[in-house]
């Protein structure tokens, strides 16, 4: 019996006002810029072309505005209902949210240095560890593979979630990464230290 493959396409939301200003976002809810909205519309057009050849079955998004606004453009173009899931939120950076890297360094240089070294147990700004974002994003993909086996699923999320699932990924705003949900679900949760830039 052939194995069932669930295709998942991870999409980073479009550009936000805070992306443009170089502010760390975390669980904050800034809006898309005009460029971000244009990026979302262009993605929607591309997926609509694909839909005619190889359909996507459903679309999920983080419940944060920047991801929902990006996903809504795609969902409407594909005539799919949009489901939101808080497990797809960006890494919570606590009191660092709304600050530039320079401001964070002035406030808490030792913790910033430890965080950027990739130490998985560090809480940026008193927020969430990398282990925690890896656990919740992995749980989402495991559930997806179980409940929607064999389907093609779009997931609009954030840089932190994409890096949690795809180590070393460097997607820009509105970039996409396609992979197999079952392969991610079968992997143990990554508890390794690996250097990364902070979330924007």
FENLIN-V656554 format. One record per backbone hydrogen bond with DSSP energy under -1.0 kcal/mol. NH is the residue of the N-H (numbers start at 0). CO is the residue of the C=O. E is the energy in kcal/mol with one decimal. If there is no record, write none. Layout:
nh=NH co=CO e=E
nh=NH co=CO e=E
//
This chain:
nh=6 co=150 e=-1.7
nh=7 co=178 e=-2.8
nh=8 co=152 e=-2.6
nh=9 co=176 e=-3.0
nh=10 co=154 e=-3.0
nh=11 co=174 e=-2.2
nh=12 co=156 e=-1.9
nh=16 co=30 e=-2.0
nh=19 co=15 e=-2.1
nh=20 co=16 e=-1.4
nh=22 co=17 e=-2.6
nh=23 co=98 e=-2.8
nh=27 co=24 e=-2.3
nh=32 co=14 e=-2.2
nh=36 co=32 e=-2.4
nh=37 co=33 e=-2.2
nh=38 co=34 e=-2.7
nh=39 co=35 e=-2.2
nh=40 co=36 e=-2.4
nh=41 co=37 e=-2.4
nh=42 co=38 e=-2.3
nh=43 co=39 e=-2.3
nh=44 co=40 e=-2.1
nh=45 co=41 e=-2.1
nh=46 co=42 e=-2.7
nh=47 co=43 e=-2.0
nh=48 co=44 e=-1.6
nh=49 co=45 e=-2.0
nh=50 co=46 e=-2.3
nh=52 co=49 e=-1.5
nh=53 co=49 e=-3.4
nh=56 co=151 e=-2.9
nh=57 co=151 e=-1.2
nh=59 co=153 e=-2.8
nh=60 co=82 e=-1.8
nh=61 co=155 e=-1.9
nh=67 co=63 e=-2.4
nh=68 co=64 e=-3.2
nh=69 co=65 e=-1.2
nh=70 co=66 e=-2.9
nh=71 co=67 e=-2.6
nh=72 co=68 e=-1.1
nh=73 co=69 e=-1.2
nh=74 co=70 e=-3.3
nh=75 co=71 e=-2.4
nh=76 co=72 e=-1.6
nh=77 co=73 e=-1.9
nh=79 co=74 e=-2.4
nh=82 co=58 e=-2.1
nh=84 co=60 e=-2.4
nh=87 co=84 e=-2.0
nh=88 co=85 e=-1.7
nh=94 co=124 e=-2.3
nh=95 co=92 e=-2.3
nh=96 co=93 e=-1.6
nh=97 co=23 e=-3.6
nh=98 co=95 e=-2.0
nh=103 co=99 e=-2.2
nh=104 co=100 e=-2.8
nh=105 co=101 e=-1.8
nh=106 co=102 e=-1.5
nh=107 co=103 e=-3.2
nh=111 co=107 e=-2.3
nh=112 co=108 e=-2.6
nh=113 co=109 e=-2.1
nh=114 co=110 e=-2.7
nh=115 co=111 e=-2.8
nh=116 co=112 e=-1.2
nh=117 co=114 e=-1.6
nh=118 co=113 e=-1.6
nh=121 co=118 e=-1.3
nh=125 co=122 e=-1.9
nh=126 co=123 e=-2.2
nh=127 co=91 e=-2.9
nh=130 co=119 e=-1.7
nh=132 co=128 e=-1.7
nh=133 co=129 e=-2.1
nh=134 co=130 e=-2.4
nh=135 co=131 e=-2.3
nh=136 co=132 e=-2.1
nh=137 co=133 e=-2.1
nh=138 co=134 e=-2.2
nh=139 co=135 e=-1.8
nh=140 co=136 e=-2.0
nh=141 co=137 e=-2.6
nh=142 co=138 e=-2.2
nh=143 co=139 e=-2.4
nh=144 co=140 e=-2.7
nh=145 co=141 e=-1.7
nh=146 co=142 e=-3.1
nh=147 co=143 e=-2.4
nh=150 co=147 e=-2.0
nh=152 co=6 e=-3.0
nh=153 co=57 e=-2.5
nh=154 co=8 e=-2.8
nh=155 co=59 e=-2.7
nh=156 co=10 e=-3.1
nh=161 co=157 e=-2.3
nh=162 co=158 e=-2.7
nh=163 co=159 e=-1.8
nh=164 co=160 e=-1.7
nh=165 co=161 e=-2.8
nh=168 co=165 e=-2.2
nh=173 co=11 e=-1.1
nh=173 co=12 e=-1.2
nh=174 co=171 e=-2.1
nh=176 co=9 e=-2.4
nh=178 co=7 e=-2.5
nh=180 co=5 e=-3.0
nh=183 co=179 e=-1.5
nh=184 co=180 e=-2.7
nh=185 co=181 e=-1.8
//
